[in-house]
């Protein structure tokens, strides 16, 4: 039994307000999504929205509490946001006008199975019971086949998860369920428009708005990681990728340089669950590890002089922020992997890549003013190519787009 009491709002309140006020729902399956949505939620102001938590939001299938779940819930309660379990919404037959999600979350088809008359009747009775302050009499839960967002929303909005896009995951056919896509920049908007009919808007990167704020304070994170001002700070961000992660290939080599630099390794938060041998290796080699699943990445990127990346969204985040990037050489993804035909492969043609055997090159790069001048120039060229969107103000932009919807 978990100590986390997830529901922070009254289903009765939602039922009372739904028809007249509550238009939007954000479907959240992982605590780490707080970093993606937080600034947008705050920017939405008086706009009514509900946060829907999935069955495994806080507790994984083995019954363990997920990293960051308590922090997520502490935040949304402090903000007085409406938070409900998606199962309760389904039990009462509620569908929001718009549902925001970053992917289909669960299910295997966009086919919506029609409810029987008996199901419709019982869900209406459930809603009536809830309006009287009672518990629903019947439980239905999500239908296994149908994509989850379709079960709770009339129209679908995809909030792109990262600027790295691939045929292996982010461009798969389930995108056809979306009526509107919130894209990071020119590249993902262009590729979405090639394949799908939903309307597109460029939002930038709302989670990094604070990076461009003049009042961002980095003193706390410098103290947390004992950053020496006399050393360059290297942020190593290996992706969740099994054979495509740089941890098993580079841990030994990078550990030899940890004394010369402020070296922080930020594994993907899910690696602490799915890739424990990788975490054990980092611990054995005494790396400084960031374990905070809901870390404000603006601060972590803010103290970095250079970012080490392998796959995933990290290099694109760094480019958006104008941070120097060096790739660590990992195997090229196969056609059946999440990273198949990823835009990262094209990006690697423009930025330096080093192997574990060439780790001495990293040492010389970070000692070279010429490297930083050339790398910074390339980063800005890549920003123009992949983003060409405003830096900062993304959350306000998203709120304006959502508030303009009928």
VOROVEX-130079 format. One line per 5 residues: number of its first residue (from 1); for each residue x, y, z of C-alpha. Coordinates in nm, 2 decimals. Example, Ala and Ser with C-alpha at 12.3 -4.5 7.8 and 13.67 -1.06 7.14 Angstrom:
2
1> 1.23 -0.45 0.78 | 1.37 -0.11 0.71 $
***
This chain:
406
1> 0.00 0.00 0.00 | 0.15 0.33 -0.10 | 0.17 0.63 0.13 | 0.08 0.86 -0.16 | -0.28 0.98 -0.17 $
6> -0.30 1.09 -0.54 | -0.64 1.25 -0.58 | -0.61 1.61 -0.47 | -0.95 1.72 -0.60 | -1.31 1.63 -0.56 $
11> -1.47 1.43 -0.85 | -1.79 1.59 -0.74 | -1.64 1.93 -0.80 | -1.53 1.83 -1.15 | -1.87 1.69 -1.24 $
16> -2.04 2.01 -1.12 | -1.80 2.24 -1.32 | -1.74 2.02 -1.63 | -2.01 2.14 -1.86 | -1.96 2.51 -1.79 $
21> -1.59 2.56 -1.71 | -1.35 2.27 -1.73 | -1.24 2.24 -2.09 | -0.89 2.09 -2.07 | -0.73 1.79 -1.92 $
26> -0.36 1.70 -1.91 | -0.31 1.32 -1.91 | 0.01 1.24 -1.70 | 0.17 0.90 -1.68 | 0.51 0.98 -1.52 $
31> 0.62 1.23 -1.24 | 0.89 1.35 -1.48 | 0.63 1.52 -1.69 | 0.61 1.79 -1.43 | 0.92 1.95 -1.59 $
36> 0.74 1.96 -1.93 | 0.40 2.10 -1.81 | 0.47 2.30 -1.50 | 0.53 2.64 -1.66 | 0.23 2.60 -1.89 $
41> 0.00 2.51 -1.61 | 0.11 2.83 -1.42 | 0.08 3.04 -1.74 | -0.28 2.92 -1.80 | -0.40 3.14 -1.52 $
46> -0.78 3.14 -1.48 | -0.82 2.87 -1.75 | -0.98 2.57 -1.60 | -0.80 2.24 -1.65 | -0.77 1.91 -1.47 $
51> -0.46 1.69 -1.43 | -0.55 1.32 -1.49 | -0.31 1.06 -1.34 | -0.28 0.72 -1.49 | -0.29 0.39 -1.29 $
56> 0.09 0.36 -1.28 | 0.17 0.73 -1.24 | 0.31 0.70 -0.89 | 0.35 0.32 -0.84 | 0.51 0.10 -1.10 $
61> 0.39 -0.25 -1.19 | 0.61 -0.41 -0.92 | 0.45 -0.19 -0.65 | 0.74 0.04 -0.60 | 0.69 0.42 -0.56 $
66> 0.83 0.61 -0.86 | 1.10 0.87 -0.82 | 0.95 1.22 -0.81 | 0.59 1.12 -0.74 | 0.58 1.28 -0.40 $
71> 0.74 1.60 -0.52 | 0.50 1.61 -0.82 | 0.20 1.58 -0.59 | 0.33 1.83 -0.34 | 0.37 2.08 -0.61 $
76> 0.02 2.04 -0.77 | -0.14 2.05 -0.42 | 0.04 2.37 -0.34 | -0.09 2.52 -0.66 | -0.45 2.40 -0.59 $
81> -0.47 2.23 -0.93 | -0.75 1.98 -0.99 | -0.60 1.63 -0.99 | -0.79 1.31 -1.04 | -0.73 0.95 -1.14 $
86> -0.82 0.88 -1.50 | -1.02 0.57 -1.39 | -1.26 0.78 -1.20 | -1.33 1.00 -1.51 | -1.39 0.68 -1.71 $
91> -1.62 0.54 -1.45 | -1.84 0.85 -1.47 | -1.85 0.86 -1.85 | -1.68 1.21 -1.85 | -1.50 1.33 -2.17 $
96> -1.31 1.66 -2.17 | -1.33 1.88 -2.48 | -0.95 1.87 -2.52 | -0.70 1.63 -2.37 | -0.33 1.71 -2.38 $
101> -0.08 1.42 -2.38 | 0.27 1.36 -2.50 | 0.19 1.02 -2.66 | -0.09 0.76 -2.67 | 0.03 0.62 -2.32 $
106> -0.15 0.29 -2.35 | -0.36 0.09 -2.60 | -0.30 -0.03 -2.95 | -0.56 0.11 -3.17 | -0.76 0.43 -3.24 $
111> -1.07 0.23 -3.28 | -1.32 0.34 -3.01 | -1.55 0.05 -2.90 | -1.91 0.17 -2.86 | -2.05 0.15 -2.51 $
116> -2.34 -0.08 -2.45 | -2.66 0.07 -2.33 | -2.60 -0.09 -1.99 | -2.25 0.07 -1.96 | -2.39 0.41 -2.05 $
121> -2.67 0.38 -1.80 | -2.44 0.27 -1.52 | -2.19 0.55 -1.59 | -2.47 0.81 -1.58 | -2.58 0.66 -1.25 $
126> -2.22 0.68 -1.12 | -2.21 1.04 -1.21 | -2.53 1.11 -1.03 | -2.40 0.93 -0.72 | -2.09 1.14 -0.73 $
131> -2.29 1.46 -0.76 | -2.46 1.36 -0.44 | -2.13 1.31 -0.27 | -2.13 0.93 -0.29 | -1.89 0.68 -0.44 $
136> -1.95 0.53 -0.79 | -2.14 0.21 -0.77 | -1.96 0.05 -1.07 | -1.60 0.04 -1.19 | -1.51 0.02 -1.55 $
141> -1.15 0.13 -1.60 | -0.98 0.20 -1.93 | -1.05 -0.03 -2.23 | -0.74 -0.22 -2.31 | -0.73 -0.18 -2.68 $
146> -0.82 0.19 -2.74 | -0.55 0.45 -2.70 | -0.61 0.61 -2.35 | -0.64 0.98 -2.46 | -0.93 0.88 -2.68 $
151> -1.12 0.74 -2.38 | -1.13 1.07 -2.19 | -1.12 1.34 -2.46 | -1.32 1.45 -2.76 | -1.02 1.63 -2.92 $
156> -0.66 1.55 -2.88 | -0.35 1.77 -2.84 | 0.00 1.64 -2.86 | 0.26 1.83 -2.65 | 0.58 1.71 -2.82 $
161> 0.80 1.54 -2.57 | 1.13 1.64 -2.72 | 1.28 1.79 -3.04 | 1.44 1.45 -3.13 | 1.20 1.28 -3.36 $
166> 1.22 0.93 -3.51 | 1.03 0.68 -3.71 | 1.09 0.43 -3.42 | 0.87 0.62 -3.17 | 0.77 0.99 -3.20 $
171> 0.65 0.97 -3.56 | 0.46 0.64 -3.54 | 0.10 0.60 -3.67 | -0.06 0.67 -3.33 | 0.00 1.04 -3.40 $
176> -0.31 1.02 -3.63 | -0.53 1.05 -3.32 | -0.42 1.41 -3.26 | -0.61 1.71 -3.38 | -0.34 1.96 -3.29 $
181> 0.04 1.94 -3.23 | 0.24 2.17 -3.02 | 0.59 2.15 -3.18 | 0.92 2.27 -3.05 | 1.04 2.42 -3.38 $
186> 1.07 2.41 -3.76 | 1.20 2.05 -3.78 | 0.94 1.86 -3.58 | 0.66 2.08 -3.73 | 0.78 2.00 -4.08 $
191> 0.80 1.63 -4.02 | 0.46 1.61 -3.85 | 0.30 1.80 -4.14 | 0.44 1.55 -4.39 | 0.27 1.26 -4.22 $
196> -0.04 1.37 -4.03 | -0.34 1.60 -4.08 | -0.35 1.77 -3.74 | -0.30 2.14 -3.70 | 0.05 2.25 -3.59 $
201> 0.18 2.53 -3.38 | 0.53 2.61 -3.28 | 0.56 2.66 -2.90 | 0.94 2.67 -2.85 | 1.05 2.49 -2.53 $
206> 0.83 2.59 -2.24 | 1.03 2.39 -1.98 | 1.33 2.61 -2.05 | 1.17 2.95 -2.02 | 1.34 3.01 -1.69 $
211> 1.68 2.96 -1.85 | 1.63 3.29 -2.03 | 1.52 3.48 -1.73 | 1.75 3.74 -1.59 | 1.68 3.64 -1.23 $
216> 1.77 3.27 -1.25 | 1.98 3.18 -0.94 | 2.24 2.91 -0.99 | 2.40 2.94 -0.65 | 2.20 2.66 -0.50 $
221> 2.29 2.40 -0.76 | 2.65 2.51 -0.75 | 2.65 2.44 -0.38 | 2.46 2.11 -0.42 | 2.72 1.97 -0.65 $
226> 3.02 2.14 -0.50 | 3.11 2.31 -0.83 | 3.46 2.45 -0.83 | 3.49 2.78 -1.02 | 3.84 2.69 -1.12 $
231> 3.72 2.39 -1.33 | 3.51 2.35 -1.64 | 3.17 2.19 -1.57 | 3.08 1.88 -1.78 | 2.71 1.76 -1.78 $
236> 2.69 1.40 -1.90 | 2.33 1.31 -1.99 | 2.31 0.94 -2.11 | 1.98 0.85 -2.25 | 1.75 0.56 -2.15 $
241> 1.86 0.33 -2.43 | 2.01 0.00 -2.33 | 2.26 -0.08 -2.60 | 2.24 0.28 -2.72 | 2.33 0.43 -2.39 $
246> 2.68 0.57 -2.33 | 2.70 0.45 -1.97 | 2.85 0.10 -2.03 | 3.08 0.22 -2.30 | 3.21 0.54 -2.14 $
251> 3.18 0.51 -1.76 | 3.54 0.38 -1.70 | 3.70 0.63 -1.94 | 3.51 0.93 -1.81 | 3.58 0.84 -1.45 $
256> 3.95 0.90 -1.51 | 3.87 1.26 -1.60 | 3.64 1.33 -1.31 | 3.91 1.50 -1.10 | 4.00 1.75 -1.37 $
261> 3.64 1.87 -1.43 | 3.32 1.93 -1.24 | 3.16 1.61 -1.39 | 2.79 1.55 -1.32 | 2.61 1.26 -1.47 $
266> 2.23 1.29 -1.51 | 2.09 0.95 -1.61 | 1.73 0.94 -1.75 | 1.50 0.91 -1.44 | 1.36 0.58 -1.57 $
271> 1.71 0.43 -1.58 | 1.69 0.41 -1.20 | 1.42 0.16 -1.25 | 1.49 -0.01 -1.58 | 1.87 0.00 -1.60 $
276> 1.99 -0.06 -1.25 | 2.32 -0.23 -1.36 | 2.41 0.10 -1.53 | 2.34 0.30 -1.21 | 2.54 0.05 -1.01 $
281> 2.84 0.10 -1.24 | 2.82 0.48 -1.20 | 2.81 0.44 -0.82 | 3.10 0.19 -0.82 | 3.31 0.45 -1.01 $
286> 3.21 0.73 -0.77 | 3.04 0.96 -1.02 | 2.85 1.26 -0.90 | 2.50 1.15 -0.99 | 2.19 1.37 -1.02 $
291> 1.90 1.16 -0.88 | 1.63 1.42 -0.87 | 1.35 1.30 -1.11 | 1.18 1.64 -1.12 | 1.50 1.85 -1.13 $
296> 1.46 2.20 -1.28 | 1.69 2.14 -1.58 | 1.73 2.51 -1.63 | 1.97 2.51 -1.34 | 2.16 2.20 -1.44 $
301> 2.21 2.32 -1.79 | 2.29 2.67 -1.65 | 2.61 2.56 -1.48 | 2.73 2.34 -1.77 | 3.01 2.45 -2.00 $
306> 2.96 2.15 -2.22 | 2.70 1.87 -2.25 | 2.79 1.51 -2.34 | 2.51 1.33 -2.52 | 2.44 1.01 -2.70 $
311> 2.08 0.98 -2.82 | 1.74 1.12 -2.73 | 1.64 1.48 -2.67 | 1.94 1.60 -2.47 | 2.15 1.74 -2.76 $
316> 1.84 1.93 -2.90 | 1.77 2.08 -2.55 | 2.13 2.19 -2.53 | 2.12 2.35 -2.88 | 1.80 2.53 -2.79 $
321> 1.98 2.67 -2.48 | 2.29 2.76 -2.68 | 2.51 2.51 -2.49 | 2.81 2.34 -2.63 | 2.76 1.97 -2.73 $
326> 2.99 1.68 -2.78 | 2.86 1.34 -2.88 | 2.98 1.01 -2.73 | 3.00 0.74 -2.99 | 2.75 0.47 -2.94 $
331> 2.62 0.20 -3.18 | 2.39 0.32 -3.46 | 2.03 0.23 -3.38 | 1.87 -0.07 -3.56 | 1.55 -0.03 -3.76 $
336> 1.34 -0.18 -3.48 | 1.46 0.05 -3.20 | 1.30 0.37 -3.06 | 1.58 0.57 -3.22 | 1.54 0.43 -3.57 $
341> 1.59 0.71 -3.83 | 1.62 0.96 -3.54 | 1.70 1.32 -3.62 | 2.00 1.28 -3.38 | 2.17 1.08 -3.66 $
346> 2.17 1.39 -3.88 | 2.27 1.61 -3.60 | 2.58 1.40 -3.53 | 2.71 1.49 -3.88 | 2.76 1.84 -3.77 $
351> 2.90 1.82 -3.41 | 3.21 1.65 -3.27 | 3.19 1.28 -3.17 | 3.44 1.09 -2.96 | 3.48 0.73 -2.88 $
356> 3.58 0.58 -2.54 | 3.93 0.52 -2.68 | 3.96 0.88 -2.77 | 3.85 1.02 -2.44 | 4.18 1.22 -2.42 $
361> 4.03 1.44 -2.69 | 3.77 1.56 -2.45 | 4.05 1.69 -2.22 | 4.21 1.88 -2.50 | 3.88 2.02 -2.63 $
366> 3.78 2.17 -2.30 | 4.12 2.33 -2.27 | 4.08 2.49 -2.62 | 3.93 2.84 -2.67 | 3.92 2.75 -3.04 $
371> 3.69 2.45 -2.97 | 3.44 2.66 -2.78 | 3.43 2.93 -3.05 | 3.37 2.68 -3.33 | 3.13 2.47 -3.14 $
376> 2.92 2.77 -3.03 | 2.90 2.88 -3.40 | 2.78 2.53 -3.50 | 2.53 2.52 -3.22 | 2.37 2.85 -3.34 $
381> 2.36 2.71 -3.70 | 2.18 2.40 -3.57 | 1.94 2.61 -3.37 | 1.84 2.80 -3.69 | 1.80 2.47 -3.88 $
386> 1.60 2.27 -3.62 | 1.42 2.53 -3.42 | 1.41 2.88 -3.57 | 1.17 2.96 -3.29 | 1.18 3.21 -3.01 $
391> 1.39 3.13 -2.71 | 1.19 3.18 -2.40 | 0.82 3.27 -2.35 | 0.70 2.92 -2.45 | 0.46 2.86 -2.17 $
396> 0.28 3.19 -2.24 | 0.27 3.09 -2.61 | 0.11 2.76 -2.53 | -0.14 2.92 -2.29 | -0.24 3.16 -2.56 $
401> -0.29 2.88 -2.82 | -0.50 2.68 -2.58 | -0.71 2.97 -2.47 | -0.79 3.05 -2.84 | -0.95 2.71 -2.90 $
406> -1.33 2.71 -2.92 $
***
